[in-house]
Amino acid sequence: MNFKDLKTSDMRLAMLRSIADDGYSLNESMLQSVLELYGHMVTRDRVRTEMRWLEEQGLVVIEDVSGVLVANLTGRGIEVASGRAWIDGVKRPRPKG
């Protein structure tokens, strides 16, 4: 895995965990802010692209609310965010402890 792929997989995990931590739903603006906290300085367009990728994998369901994308975590997304399941393209979380 190259650095770009590692960075992308880490960003996707951060998105999933943040959505899970905030009641299973976050909009694109909040996701962009959260990613910045984790050191991922990305554009809104990149956040939307990654949200759509997560949707294609069945990890989130996206709804458009007045032009703002909102990601809603699926059961599979919860499993991946917690490390109970994994998928290529999303970094596996470290075990707790």
DRENZAMAR-511315 format. One line per field, with one value per residue (C-alpha): residue in three letters; x, y, z; residue number from 1. Coordinates in steps of 0.5 Angstrom, whole numbers, plus 500, padded with zeros to 3 digits. Example, Ala and Ser with C-alpha at 12.3 -4.5 7.8 and 13.67 -1.06 7.14 Angstrom:
<nodes>
res <- [ALA,SER]
u <- [525,527]
v <- [491,498]
w <- [516,514]
n <- [1,2]
</nodes>
This chain:
<nodes>
res <- [MET,ASN,PHE,LYS,ASP,LEU,LYS,THR,SER,ASP,MET,ARG,LEU,ALA,MET,LEU,ARG,SER,ILE,ALA,ASP,ASP,GLY,TYR,SER,LEU,ASN,GLU,SER,MET,LEU,GLN,SER,VAL,LEU,GLU,LEU,TYR,GLY,HIS,MET,VAL,THR,ARG,ASP,ARG,VAL,ARG,THR,GLU,MET,ARG,TRP,LEU,GLU,GLU,GLN,GLY,LEU,VAL,VAL,ILE,GLU,ASP,VAL,SER,GLY,VAL,LEU,VAL,ALA,ASN,LEU,THR,GLY,ARG,GLY,ILE,GLU,VAL,ALA,SER,GLY,ARG,ALA,TRP,ILE,ASP,GLY,VAL,LYS,ARG,PRO,ARG,PRO,LYS,GLY]
u <- [500,503,502,496,492,494,492,485,484,485,481,475,476,476,469,466,468,466,459,458,460,455,449,450,449,453,453,459,461,462,466,470,471,472,477,481,482,485,490,486,486,481,476,469,469,474,469,463,467,469,462,460,465,463,456,458,461,454,457,453,447,447,441,441,438,437,444,448,450,448,451,447,451,449,449,455,458,458,461,467,468,468,473,468,469,473,473,479,480,478,484,482,482,487,485,483,487]
v <- [500,507,513,516,510,509,517,515,509,513,518,514,510,517,519,512,513,520,519,513,517,523,519,515,521,527,532,534,540,537,531,536,539,533,531,537,535,529,532,531,538,536,540,539,536,531,530,529,524,520,520,517,512,510,509,505,500,500,503,509,512,519,524,531,536,542,541,539,531,528,521,516,510,503,497,494,501,501,494,497,503,498,493,488,487,490,492,494,501,503,502,497,501,499,494,498,498]
w <- [500,498,502,498,499,507,508,504,508,515,512,511,518,521,517,519,527,527,524,529,535,533,533,526,522,520,514,509,513,520,516,513,520,524,518,519,527,525,520,514,510,504,500,501,494,497,503,498,494,500,502,496,496,503,500,494,499,503,509,509,506,503,503,500,505,501,497,503,503,510,511,515,518,516,520,516,517,524,524,520,524,530,527,527,520,515,508,503,502,510,515,521,527,533,538,545,550]
n <- [1,2,3,4,5,6,7,8,9,10,11,12,13,14,15,16,17,18,19,20,21,22,23,24,25,26,27,28,29,30,31,32,33,34,35,36,37,38,39,40,41,42,43,44,45,46,47,48,49,50,51,52,53,54,55,56,57,58,59,60,61,62,63,64,65,66,67,68,69,70,71,72,73,74,75,76,77,78,79,80,81,82,83,84,85,86,87,88,89,90,91,92,93,94,95,96,97]
</nodes>
